[in-house]
Amino acid sequence: MFRGDVMVFKSKDLLGLKELSAEDIMNIIDTAKTMKYVIKSNNKKTAHLQGKSIVTLFYENSTRTRLSFELASKYMSSSSANISASSSSVAKGETLIDTGKTIDMMGTDVIIIRHPMSGAPHLLAKNVKASVINAGDGMNEHPTQALLDMFTIVERKGSLKGLKVAIVGDIYHSRVARSNIWGMSKLGAEISVAGPATLIPPGLENTGIKVFNTVQEALIDADVVMGLRIQLERQKKGLFPTIREYSRFFGIDEKRLKLAKEDALLMHPGPVNRGVELSTSVVDCDQSFINEQVTNGVAVRMALLYLLTRRGPNEDIN
């Protein structure tokens, strides 16, 4: 469905990339291109969300995601508020649904939620009229991170179709990896993964993803190299011997990066554990687009807020 020259979302929510079509993903990326001009301008203020109310509801700590959503809403002139679970009625025992309904009844247009339980945004979306954006749910998905990753690649490479993308690290616990696998596959990328066997989801090779035992094999001729943070907070002990051993066998340094194509993009969702997933020299090399990803994160979140708030009264079908 189109309004003007921008396609309007059929769904009222953005809960994951598993549900989105390639057309939906490219619509977000194309809209983000326009929003990036606003970020790069001297006057970072538009009226796209004037009269709209945005609430961030975070049950987990966050810096990049939360701040980028806050700036995205402010740049587009919305009324915004932030709620941390530790300082809200959640600490008194209030349920997610009751919290959501309370926020909803205050005239909120968009609720952005991060939650340690997979499926929490989906539950919230079913119980509120406001649009819900998943800012990360447990070990399930982190769709806006994947969208900014794809935007970064499309901006530099023109398209994901036919590109070889190598994702290295803790695939099992990574919601970023899941969303990127869903999204990049839909845009035609060939995805390879590598990591300790204990951090690779069982049966992943049966989904068309190439699984390698060594990081060197995964990086050969890659167009994009993505390192993932070791998520010690989600792991049980014993999944790999030590941080030092992990870095030795699966860390990306200059020597290993040279196995990828000469113009390969180096990416990481952040925060980077320097000397673990990536060496410091690699983080700061010319091929690194980690800082550019941060800028693109604001642009993508501006695009999503804009698209979701353009729905008409009858366009709320999930």
Sequence and secondary structure as in RCSB ss.txt:
>XXXX:A:sequence
MFRGDVMVFKSKDLLGLKELSAEDIMNIIDTAKTMKYVIKSNNKKTAHLQGKSIVTLFYENSTRTRLSFELASKY
MSSSSANISASSSSVAKGETLIDTGKTIDMMGTDVIIIRHPMSGAPHLLAKNVKASVINAGDGMNEHPTQALLDM
FTIVERKGSLKGLKVAIVGDIYHSRVARSNIWGMSKLGAEISVAGPATLIPPGLENTGIKVFNTVQEALIDADVV
MGLRIQLERQKKGLFPTIREYSRFFGIDEKRLKLAKEDALLMHPGPVNRGVELSTSVVDCDQSFINEQVTNGVAV
RMALLYLLTRRGPNEDIN
>XXXX:A:secstr
 EETTEE  SSS B  SSS  HHHHHHHHHHHHHHHHHHHSS    STTTT EEEEEESS  SHHHHHHHHHHHH
TT EEEEEEGGGSGGGGT  HHHHHHHHHTTT SEEEEEESSTTHHHHHHTT SSEEEEEEETTTB HHHHHHHH
HHHHHHHS  TT EEEEES TTT HHHHHHHHHHHHTT EEEEE  GGGS TTGGGGT EEESSHHHHHTT SEE
EE    GGG  TTSSS HHHHHHHH B HHHHTTS TT EEE  S   BTTTB HHHHTSTTB HHHHHHHHHHH
HHHHHHHHTT  TT    
